[in-house]
Amino acid sequence: MFLLDDLVLAPAKFVLWVTRQVHDAAKEELNGERQRLTAELGHLHAMLESGRLGEDEFDARERILLDRLDALDQQLADAAGSGNGGRAAR
């Protein structure tokens, strides 16, 4: 009986496993991008402090990086929200 249940449910279990793997890989990629942007912000601050970058140029490039970080954080929040059935936590 249990063998028959396992055989019937195997395709669904496989699809669920693949879905989880894809979700985890995408989340890991987003986290890697977040770390890269944070490191780039640190480098930008170092360039400002060393005088290799002017205040106006720094502000423009920082704004772009911070906007990208905000968008990435929103994507991560959306991915976390979809992990619990697509329902937002109350």
Buried (B, 14 or more C-beta within 10 A) or exposed (E): EEEEEEEEEEEEEEEEEEEEEEEEEEBEEBEEBBEEBEEBBEEBEEBBEEEEBEEEEBEEBBEEBEEBBEEBEEBBEEEEEEEEEEEEEE
